């Protein structure tokens, strides 16, 4: 088992290293005095168990834990602290354990044994049951599992049917509606035959993952059972809902969540029925990203905010709020070259594409920093 330690007290780091060195089957993956670098190590997947101090100098251990949980849902987290009164607040990230310093060798071994037992049980359950399907729909359309690798689609229509049912998030869809949306360019009788073929092919494609029963049909309706699936755009939207308010305790989670938006829904597919949902997801992302960038700007974290604002503008060059935000950030950073270049580009875009001039609000901001 590979473990990491995050604690700003040198004596505690040394004590933990010595204790862990005496536990059989444990290897130290990393030892940190601050949050810097911890997330990168965990993302690489080389850590099974993290011992985190809730109060890490200038960093927030709880915020770090939330970021780690967002990056690796299967990571076991143990809080180590001198302050027992943090226990209730700490459990919102579902830690494996909460240990109050000083930590004894027996107590530490009990926690590690618990983590090892939990992983053994989880592995056994995974072997005994169907493997989870990981689905990426943001910026692409891909699906696969650790058990069988990427899904090998048998036809374009079976893949399209899969995407169509995914968008409905487990809800049943009437056969007649599927025929209208996916097979509208052919006679009804032919369309029904093609639908039955696509369903058969979809089930067959999911069989190597042990998930052919994921496609459910009953009473002239179809749906996908998503109990064994991890779908990125569904997870992203759920995360945005949980972050209705961004503050110091959850901003690290918000930053990680924003990075998960890799592009538009099924961006590399020209599905006419997906246009409305693609636009809706883009609006969800844009509103969240601008809110996050605004919060970061208010704390003078200009470069992080500008990176997010650039991304929003790249997805929608006509978004006035995003362009205003980016111009404001260039001005606040004193980057006059980028400020003038972006204003000129935005003004030219409006004129060429829409025959419009920048709004009064944009012109006022330009005059403020010009």
URGILIN-V516528 format. One record per pair of residues at least 6 apart in sequence whose C-alpha atoms are under 7 Angstrom apart, sorted by the first residue. I is the first residue (numbers start at 1). GAP is how many residues later the second one is. If there is no record, write none. Layout:
BEGIN
i/gap
I/GAP
I/GAP
END
This chain:
BEGIN
i/gap
1/24
1/25
1/26
1/47
2/24
2/25
2/26
2/27
2/44
2/45
2/46
2/47
3/24
3/25
3/26
3/44
3/45
3/46
3/47
4/24
4/25
4/26
4/27
4/43
4/45
4/46
4/47
5/25
5/26
5/27
5/45
5/46
5/47
6/25
6/26
6/27
6/28
6/45
6/46
6/47
7/6
7/25
7/26
7/27
7/45
7/46
7/49
8/25
8/26
8/48
8/49
19/86
20/6
23/86
29/18
34/22
34/25
35/24
35/29
39/29
43/28
43/29
48/27
48/28
49/26
49/27
49/28
50/26
50/27
50/28
51/26
51/27
51/28
51/29
52/9
52/26
52/27
52/28
53/8
53/26
53/27
53/28
54/6
54/7
54/8
54/25
54/26
54/27
55/6
62/28
63/186
63/187
63/189
64/188
65/28
66/27
66/187
67/185
67/186
67/189
69/6
70/183
76/19
76/20
77/18
77/19
78/17
78/18
78/19
78/20
79/18
79/19
79/20
80/18
80/19
80/20
80/21
81/18
81/19
81/20
82/18
82/19
83/17
84/16
87/11
130/80
130/81
131/14
131/16
131/78
131/79
132/13
132/96
132/97
133/10
133/11
133/12
133/95
133/96
133/97
134/9
134/10
134/11
134/95
134/96
134/97
135/7
135/8
135/9
135/95
135/96
135/97
136/6
136/7
136/95
136/96
137/95
137/96
137/128
137/129
138/94
138/95
138/123
138/124
138/125
138/126
138/127
138/128
138/129
139/123
139/124
139/125
139/126
139/127
139/128
139/129
140/126
140/127
140/128
141/125
143/7
143/8
144/6
144/7
145/64
147/62
148/60
148/61
151/54
151/55
152/53
153/6
153/52
154/47
154/51
157/41
158/40
158/41
158/43
158/44
165/58
165/59
166/58
170/53
170/54
170/55
170/56
171/52
172/49
172/50
172/51
173/48
173/49
173/50
174/46
174/47
174/48
175/45
175/46
175/47
179/12
181/92
183/8
203/9
203/12
204/8
206/6
214/10
214/11
215/8
215/9
215/10
216/6
216/7
216/8
216/9
217/6
236/21
240/48
258/31
264/14
264/18
265/13
286/26
289/19
290/19
290/32
293/12
293/15
293/16
296/6
296/9
297/8
302/27
302/31
306/20
306/23
309/13
309/16
309/17
310/16
312/10
313/6
313/9
313/10
324/38
327/12
330/6
330/8
330/9
331/8
331/38
347/10
347/11
350/6
350/7
351/6
END
